[in-house]
Amino acid sequence: MCTPSPSPYSPLPSQTSIRILILEPSSSPDEEITCHLAPIDLDADHALFPSPRPMECPVEFYGSVLPGTRRRKVFQISSDIYIPDDDDFDPLNDPLKLHPFQRYTALSYVWGDPADPCHVFLEGDGTTARFPVTRNLHQALRSLRRSGEGVRLWVDALCINQEDYEEKRVQIALMRRLYRQAEEVVAFVPLAREDSDNVAELVQKIWESRELFLEAQAQREEQGEGVEEAGDAEESEVSLTSWALPEAREPVERVVWEKEDVGTDSEAIGFKYAFGDANGNDSTLYLEGYSLPSAESPLWVSWRRFFSSPYFRRIWILQEFAMAKKLTFDFGHRIMITSKGIMGACAAIKKFSGAKNAEYMRRDADDVPLDEGRQAFTGLQLAWSMFAERLSAEAGLPPKDLATMLHTGRHFLATDPRDKVYAVLGLAEDGGLFAESVRYEPEETHVMTFIRFARLLVEQGHGFQVLLQAGIGGSQARDEGLPSWVPVSSDPRMEGVGPDFVAKQS
């Protein structure tokens, strides 16, 4: 996106500063979107650095000029203020000061096609600009806008000056902290109204079936019957399937949604036994025996459409999803579901279902469009990678090194191929060692980026991993100038051992 002139951006005051948006409220969904840029300092986060101690209170904000008048819109926004530690401060006459850190919500979303943009009004540095945004972002801002008060947001496309390559480099180094220190991360995955309702209903039903299944399992164990676990899924460092079976059989934040106001497996196992049959097979050994909607239910059609979203394929989403201390899916239409609700539903199907995920995704079914089935199945596979990274972060496990994270992210997509490297730096334990090597200048090609980072990894002692990854898979596309020892992912292919790589012709 090209920044209009005059620019609403002024230089950030420090290396740990970010910009946030103050999104103006609106009583009408058709009203133009207006945002104001304001800097905050991550190093002043009162949750991490408690001095000066803030107080939360509503503050009046003077926004955009009302049409046909010279008056500005006045609205309230919840803010953190503090009393200065100053002998000259008069609490009766002097105004309280805004804290240098303000709590905010970070938006996680897919940029979308910039070819047919919408526009918002962006105010900053004494300037108001009519600023182009993608339709997907425009829809997300409308969904998050409130009618009575302002909202503080962090949105990458607007809060980072996309034309300032040095600023982008510095901001990328802050991404891990930025999402971790956000009060909440909202994952915007727009769905049709019917699909939104269906996914919310299905998640609720899966959790209810899970509770009934676990109660029955506990009774069987008490009676000494013994219970075979449905499936034999492989366990990872953080067991997603075990996570679906907590000791205290109470799903925390199982599903939170508002109405108007407010590892998959490649083949299903035991499907014919899951629902029971005339031969006496016991359906109560599986989740399907406890009121789980059948595979033919339209609820599963909406489930497939949810996982068909490009949200689950973008490389930047991997970091955003993993680092959030609280994450909520926003489908639009005022319908929201917690990440624990979605992740717990997926884990329950994987662990306790006789049909497992393959049957419900219907990848090869005759009545499911081929593209829809494949996209849903691929989306769920990539979602499991996102779930695993999130659970690892929540469990406080040591981050992986960059060489390993590059391999983890190999199947995700990036509009700019350089982001296949840059987007995982914040997830890598040693990512800070490479922060100075981020370059977004136009003359910096992705081939140059891949070669430079491969050399840096070799210098850091990861030469064997570099060569190993370069030797995995085939070589379909060939970029001129890329040596055979440099690994690079192409478009994701979920079949096969690993990514496609490019080798230099001799």
N, C-alpha and C positions, 0 to 999 in steps of 0.2 A: 504494500500500500504506500502511496506517495503522500508525504506530509504536506498539507496545503500551506500557502503563505498568506498571512503571517503565521508563524508557528506558535502554538500554545505552550511549547516546552521551554523551560529555563533549566540551566544546569543543576543537577542534584547537589545538595550541600556537602555530602560526605560519601565515602566508599561503602557505607552501610545504610545509606538512605534509599528508599523506594518512593514512588509516587502511588497514591491511591486515588480512586475516583469517589467523588461525592455525587451520587445519583439522585437527581431531583425527584420529588414525588409528583404524582399526577392523579387527578380525579378521573381522567379519561384515558382509555388504552390507546386512543388514536393521537394523543398529544405528542408533539415532537419530544425526543429524548435529549435531555440536557445533562451534562456531567461537568464537574469541576475538578481540576487536578490539585492535589495538595501533597507535599512531601511529609514522610514520617521516617523515623530512624529505628531500624531493627535493634540496634544496640541499646535503645532506651525502653525496650519492652519491659513493662512493670512486672510481668510474670517471671522474668529472668533476672532483671535488675530493679529491685523494688524501690529505688530512690530516684527522683522524688515520688512519693506515694500518691497515686491519683485518686480522685473521687469521680464517680460516674453520675452525670446529670444531663438533662436535655439542654441543648444550646441552640439559640436562634441563629439561622444561617440566611444570609441575604444572597439569593440566587439570581436567576436571569431576569431581564426586564420583561414585565408583563406586556403582551401585545397591545398596541394602541395607547400605551401610557408611558410615563417616565419613572414609574415605580417598579421596584424589584419584588420578585416573589420572596416571601419570608416563610421559612419552614423550620421545623425543629429536627435535630439529629442528635442521637445519643452520643455523648462525648466524654472523654476523660480529661479532667481539669486538675490543677494542683495549686496550692498556696506557695508562692515563692519563699524560699528561705532568705529573706531580705529584711534587714532592720528598718528600712524605709517603707516597707509595704504597709499600707493602711487597709485592713480587711473591710472597713465600712465604705470606703470610697474608691479604692483601686480595684479594677476588674481582675478576676481570677484568670490564670493563664491556661491555654490548651497544653496538655501533656505532649512531649515530642513524639510519643508513640500513641497511636490510636488503633483500637481494635477494628479488624476488617474481615470481610469474607472474600476468599479467593475463588475465582471462577475457573473451572476446568471444563473445556469445551473443544470442539473441533472448529477450526477457523472457517472452513468452507471455501467456496469458489469466490475469489475477489473480482471476477469479471463483471458481475452485475450487483454492485454494492448498494446498500442503503446509506443513510447519512445520520449522524448525530451532531449536536452542538457541543463542542469541547472548549471549556474555558480554562485558561491558565496563563500566567505571566501577563495579566492585564489584557489578554487577547481572547476573542471568541472566534473559533474556526468551525466551519461546516466540514465535518470530518467523515471520510468514507469508512464504512465497516461492512463486513460480510453480512449476508442475511441471517446466517445462523447466530452471529453475535448480537445482531439487532433483536432477534427473537428472544435471546437469553436475557438481554437487558430489560426488555418489556416484562418478561416473566418475573424478574427480581425486583422491579420497581414497585414501590408501595404507594398507597393513596394519601397517607397522612404524614409521613416522615421521610427524611433522607436516609440513604443507605451508603455505607462505605464499602467499596469493592476494590479488589485488585484484578485487573484484566490486562493480560500481556500486550495485546494489540494496541491498547490505548495508554497504558501506564509506562511503557518503554518507548522511547523515541526510536522508532524503527529505522530512521535515517542516520542515527548516530552509532557508528559501528563500535566505537570505544565504550559507549554506554551499554550497548548490548553485551559486550564481553564482561563488563563488571557486573551487570545484573544477572547474567547466567551463573556467575559464581555465587550469587545469593539465593538461587532458586530453592535449594534444599531448606534453608532457613525460612524463606518466604512462605512456602507452603506449610512448613511445620509450625510457624508462629501465627498463622491465620487462625482466627477464632473458629472458622468452619470453612471447608471447601465444598462448593456446590458443583456437582458433576451434571452438566446440562446435556441431557439426551432426549431431544424432542420426539414425542410420539403422537400419533393421532389420539383423540380423546378416548375412543373405544379401546385402543391398545393400552393406554395409560391405566384405565380402570381395570382392564383384564390382568395386567402384570401385577398391580397392587392386590387384586383379589387372589391371584395364583400364589403369590408369596405368602399371603395370610394362610391360605389352605395348606401349603407345604409345611409351614410351621405348625399348624394344628395337627396335621397328619404325623409329623415328627414327634410331637408330644404324646399322642396316643400310642405310637409305636414304642417309644421309650418306656411308657408306663407298662405296656404289655410285656416288654422285654424284662423289666424289673420283676414283674410277677412271675414270669417263667423261671428266672434265676432263683427267686425265693422258693419256688416249688421244686427246684433242683432238676428242671428239664434240660437246662443248657440251651444256649442260643447260638446258632452259627451266624456270623456277621455276613450281611449281604455284600458280596463282592470281595475282591482281594486287591483293592487299589494299592498302588505303591505309596509309601510314606515318604515325604520330603523332610527337610530340616525342620520346618514348621508344618505339622500335620494338619492339612485342611480338613481331612476326614475326621480326625480326632477332635478338631475344633467344633465340629457339628455335634459333638457329644460331651458337653461340659458336665462336670461333676454335679453342680446344682442345676437340675434339669429345668431351668427357667431361662428362656431366651431374653437376654438383655437387649433393649431397643429392638425388639423383633421386627416391627414395622411401624414407621411413623409416616403418615401421609395426611394431607389435607384435602377437603373437597372444594366447596365453593369459596370459603373465606379463609380460610386459613393459608480339571485333570480328566478331564473327561476320559472316556474310554472309546476306542475305535469301534468296538462292537458291543451290543447289548448282551448281557448274560442272563439266562434263566427267565426270559420274558414270558414264556408260556406258563411258567409256574407263578409268576408274580401276582396274577389275578385269580389263581386257583383254577381247577378244572374238574371234570367229571371223574377223573381217576383218583381224586382225593388229595391232590397236592394242596398244601396249606398256604393260602395267600397271606396269612397273618405273619409269616416270616419276613415279609417285605413291606415297604412303605405303602405299596399299592393296596394293601388290605385295610387301610385306615383312611378311607374317604379321599384319597388322592385323586384329582381329576384324571380321567382316562386320557390316553395319548391322542384320541380323536377330539378332545375338547378344544373349542376355539381359544381357550385361555393359553394353550401351548402355541397356537399360531402367533399370538401377541408376544409370547416369550421369545420365539424365534426372531421376530421383527426387532425386539429389543437388542438381542445379541448380534443382529445383522448391522447395527449402527456402526458407522466408521469410528465412533468414539473408542471402541475396543481395539482399533488397529493403529492408532497414532502413537509414535514413539514418545512424544512429550507427555502423553497421558500417563505413561508408566510411572514417571517420577511424581507427577501430581497426585495420582491415586495412592501411591505408597507413602508419601510424606505427610498427608493430611492427618491431623490429630482427631478430626471429626469430619466425616464425608457423607453427604446426602445426595442422592440422585433426584434431579428435578426433571420431570417429563413434560413440563408445561402444564397448563390447565389447573394449577394449584395442587398438583399431585406429586408428593415427594415420598421417597422410601430411603431409609438409612442403608449405608453400605453393609452393615451387619445383617440387615434383613435379606438383601440380595445374596451375600456370600454364604449366609447360613442356609438359605434355600438350596443353593447349588451344592453345598457340601452334604446336605441331607439326602439329596437325590443320588449323589455319587456314592455315599456310604451305605444307605439303607434301601435303595430301590432295586427291584429285580430287573427292571428294564434299563435302568441307568440313563445317562444323558443322551446316548446315541439314539435311542428310540424316540425320545421327546424332541430331539432336534430334527429327526426324520431326514437325514442328509440325502439318502438315496431312495426315499419313498416316491412312488409313482404320482401321488396326489400333491406333492410339494414341489413348487417350481425349483428347478435345479440350482439356479443362482441363489435363491433364498436359503435353501438347505445348506449349501456350501458356505455361504457367508455366515449363517448362524453358527454352524459347527466351528468354523475358523474363529469367529468372534469369541465363542466360549473358550476355546483352547487358549487364545491370547489373554482372555480375562483371568484364567487360572494363573498365568504368569503374574498378572497384576495383583491377584489375591495373595499369592505367595510372598511377593515383595512387601505388601502391606502388613501381613502377619509377621514377617521377619522383623520389620521396623517396630511394630507394636510390642513384640517380645523382647526387644532390645538386643537382638543378635548382631554380631559384628557385620558391617557392610561388606560386600564382596569387592574385590579389586576391579579396576577398570577393564582389564582383559576379560574377566568373567562377565561383567555387565554388558560388554559389547556383544558377547555371544548370546546372552539372555535376550537382548533387544533385537536380535538379527531378523526376526520375522515381522517386526512392526514397520509401519510406513512413515515416511517423512517427505514432505513436499520439497524441502531443500536437503539433498543427500548429506550435507555436512552435519545436519542435526542427528544423523544416526550415531555420531560420536558425541556431539555436544549435549544431547538430551539425556545422556546417562551419566554425565560427570557428577551431578548432584547425588546420585545413588551410590557412587563408587567410594570406597574407603580412601583411596588415594587420588580422588578426583581433583583435590586442591592443588596437587603437584602439576596438573596440566592446565589450570585455569588461565595462565598467561598465554597459552597457545591457541586460544579461541580467536578466530578471525572471521569476520563477516564481510570484509571488503570484496567488491565485485570481482577483482582480479584473482581472488583466492578460490580456486576451483575445488570441487570435492575430491578430485584425484590428488591434488596437493595436500589436502587435509588428511586423507587416508594414509598417504606416505609419511607425512610428518608425525602423525600419532603412532604409526607402526614403529618408526625409528625411536620415538620417545619410550614406547613400551619396551623395546629391546634394551635401551639404555637403563631402564629401571629393573632389568632382570627378568622380563617376561618373554624373552625370545622364543622359548620352546612353545608357549601358548600361542604366540603370533604365528609360528610356522604350522602348528597343529590346526589352527582355525583356517589358515590359508589352504590346507590340504583337504578340508572337509568339503564334500559336495562336488558339484560340477562347475562348469564355466560356460554359461550361455552368452550373456552380454559381455562385450570386451571393450573396456575403456582404454583408449590410447594413452600410453605412458604409465600405466599401472603395473608394477612388477608382480611377478607370480607369487612372491613371498608376502604380499600385502593382502590380508583378508578384507573383504567388503561384501556386505549383504546387498542383494538385489530385491526385487519384489518378493514378498513372503510366500513360501510354499509350505503348507503344513504337512504334506507328505514328504518322506525322505528324512535323512539323518540331520541335515543342517542347512545352512544358507547356500545360495549360489555364490560363486566367487569369480573374479575376473583374473585371468592370467595373461601376462605379456607374451606376445608371440615372439619367438626367437627368429 
